[in-house]
Amino acid sequence: MTPVKRTGLAGDSLTRLCTTDRAISPLSHVVSASPELRRRHFPTMATPQSPSYRKKQISMRNIPQLENVAAVKASFNRHLHQTLVKDRHVATHNDFYKSTAFTVRDQLVGKWVRTQQHYYDRDPKRVYYMSMEFLMGRSLTNAMVNLGVDSEVEEALYELGLELEDLQEEEDDAGLGNGGLGRLAACFLDSMATLSLPAYGYGLRYEYGIFSQTVVDGHQVERPDEWLRFGTCWELSRPEYQVPIHFYGRAEMDGWKDTQVVMAMPYDYPIPGYGNSTVNTMRLWSAKSPNSFDLSYFNHGNYIRAVLDRNLAENITRVLYPNDNKMEGKELRLKQEYFLCSATLQDIVRRFKTFRSRMGGKARAGFKDFSKKVAIQLNDTHPALAIAELMHILVDLEKLGWEEAWAVCTGTFAYTNHTLLPEALERWPISMIERVLPRHLQIIYEINARHLKEVEARFPGEVARIGRMSIVEEFPEKRLNMAYLAIIGSHAVNGVAAIHSAIIKRSIFKDFYEMTPDKFQNKTNGITPRRWLRLCNPSLADIISNELGGEAWVKDLFLLKKLLPLASSDAFKQRVFQVKKENKKSFAEYLEKTHGVKVNPESLFDVQVKRIHEYKRQLMNVLHIITFYNRLKANPDLPVVPRTILIGGKAAPGYHAAKMIIKLINSVADVVNNDPDIGDVLKVVFLRNYRVSLAEKVIPATDLSEQISMAGTEASGTGNMKFMANGALTIGTLDGANVEMRDEVGDKNIFIFGMTVPEVEKLKAEGYNPRQYYESNPELKKAIDQIHEGFFCPEEPALFHGLTDHLLSHDTYCLLADYEAYMKAQERVTQVYMDRKRWLTMVVHNIAKCGKFSSDRTIQEYAHDIWGAKACVVPNDTQKKAIDKF
């Protein structure tokens, strides 16, 4: 990075700032000067034309305290000079970011320590959320908002001639997840801290997160995501809590012998609650070799062999598997999952035993209270091996009897299912488990044998049912069904939307539901309003706060219902419209700068951003684009609403069809965007490298949210909720949480189309013939023929034959069957958008009725219905107020 060069007054002021520890406001005489003087002397300072300045003029929620602003600058100065050992001549923007991050982190430390001390003193029931993925995004601005110091920090940076928006771009997203699963986990951690629940997140510290996506000639190209290349200001290593993880070896009557050992090193990340003193912990594990060198090789001059075993051990947490709803039986993935489970369970048991010994009790006798003090939530099947691991610890190491250990196990675990796709359910080859985890295979066999005895007793004579409910599957090879293990070993099983929970009870887990119906629940997903409204859309948040008389809604999203009467207020709707207009203008500038595409900010922003997968039906969106394009070409005077159609998302590297869909989107965009007959009426943009920080930009600018998966395939979705809260209207099928969104806002305020789940099932049962729809709809036929014949890719006319052939022969997700209904829904969108008053009325209804979709509500339900956990409020320490101030 090149150093930031400053001249004149700015340079002199920054020199003084970097050579003293005193709080200085050297720019105060310039801040009030004319815009021209500021621009001349402070080229990076916020100006009336800059996004930060516009936000500053709109935002009146927190008037920064001058003494705090001065203290921020002093802290910034201290970290730049003493922590980073830099001055203005060599400091980069990354250094300025780190100084800011360390300044904000200082405000977390006192609360973080006091939170853990409070939990130690009170010994509440703790919640442990185990997930292979945590898609946290950036930490700086989120921490600022939750701590309530965003105004002071932004003002201090402004006075120093720095832009917060520029500095936050220096922080790499912590992309330790593939998509919705990891983003949900991040929202849950935020809500648990905000609700003062004593909770911990446990995951893996991947050296490389979800890959960075570039586009070359329209094709996705994956690059490593080196999110740790500059280090991170937000982690704290805890080598004193390293634990050994065992693999391979052999299982004998008296134990697990001759294993290979890898050490698990914990790294802790603070999770601050909003508007309280709670700072919870996310603990991520990193694989370390127990021996730096094999000296026998090193002494013989073989340096490479000396470090080889170290590299192999540390490969376990080297990279996140970029899988997408498809189970891949890779040994490294199995080792990652067990590594997380073993390290986490050892840590939980250690913490539990510490408290028991403190109380003067014996560890073994105390395990009867384990499930009264510990609740473990399995985020999908990836951590299901934790069930076998806890049994291993309790039976083999703590010497409990099987029945006693099993009662502890089932009382502790709960399992969340996240998928309806059969190919996404984990099934591990027994041969692999036997080689990597021989003792755990024995334990799972025993669990299964006892389970099948219960099935036989409950359903005597139903041999087929016994086979269906066995953890061990015989065909096409002997495999372990990890979802079944998770169900059997848990006291609660939940889906993530009402329709999803109903489907799993009548389909994929029907036998288990019939055996233990009380075990099954629904917990509709949610999003945190802190990041997904208060942080990413401050202008809209300010309007809401002004109308509601404060920011209480940020912790109770149901309060937005009070906005419903304003759906008839032209003045309020105009303010909402103005915010959306500014957000669209800002995002249009971003697109031109980053993607080289100039779009009309007055157009309707039609957005579909999510993982690229056939069931999410980005391909149907493309068919709409082509049909719209053909209509414009056939009738240039057609009265239409100009559209900017934005599609973003990553395809799993091995998912050929998804990668071809990306190529098709880009090929169609090349034709549409360069056609002079079309102009600004239609633009198509593929958003490269979609991630949390990009979502924070595009979601507030969106008019229409595309949620068009085939009914019965999307478990819930959370992107739909984020768009709803930010004033976008939804076009979607009755799938996942769309159903509950429709129930909340009513049919008049959402664009629902397409087949329902029963209609899909009936169509497939009767024999779906996609070619019939192709032949009967001329517009659909023309669009598919253009793709097939190479109209959008003349240099490789046969490139998309695989896509079109599959559509016409199988069309697994019924795009062609829903195409006509989709087109009619899009026409309704156009008609409503032309009536601004009606559109804005619908927008206000959606914002006002998004309260149900707060992750705070979801977590409250988990805590009450599944975990039996209660808030453990961390009091403000009046004797340490200085720690809480800058």
Protein Blocks (a to p, Z undefined) as FASTA:
>chain_A
ZZdddehjllmmmmmmmmccbdcdfklmmmmmcfklmmmmmmmbccfkbmklmmmmmpmm
bccdfklmmmmmmmmmmmmmmmnopafklpcfklmmmmmmmmmmmmmmmmmmmmmmmmmm
nopaddddddfbdcebjaklmmmmmnopmmmmmmmmmmnopafklmmmmpccddfbfblm
mmmmmmmmmmmmmnopacdddddddfbdcdddddeehiacdddddfklnopakbccdfkl
gccddeehiddfkbcehiacddddddddddddehiabdcdddddddddfbfbafklmmno
pamlmmmmmmmmmmmmmpccfbehiacddfklmmmmmmmmmmmmmmmmmmmmmmmmmnop
afklmmmmmmmmpccddehjklmmmmmmmmmmmmmmnopafklmmmmmmmmpccddfbfb
fklpccddfklmmmmmmmlmmmmmmmmmmmmmmmmmmmghilmlmmmmpmbdfbfbdcdd
fklmmmmmpcbdcdfbfklmmmmmmmmmmmmmmmmmmlpccddddddfklmmmmmmmmlm
mmmmmmnopaklmmomklmmmmmmmmmmmklmmmmmmmmmmmmmmmmmmmmmmnopacdf
kbccddddddddfklommmmmmmmmmmmmmmmmmmmlccdddddddeddddfklmklmmm
mmmmmmmmmmmmmmmklmmmbccdddehiafklmmmmmmmpfbdcdfbcehkamnopmlm
mmmmnopacddddehjllmmmmmnopklcccedjdfklmmmmmmnopafklmmmmmmklm
mmmmmmmnommmmmlmmlmmmmmmmmmmnomnommmmmmmmmmmmmmmmmmmmmmmlmmm
mmmmmmmmmmmmpfklmmmmmmmmmnopacddddddfklmmmmpZZ
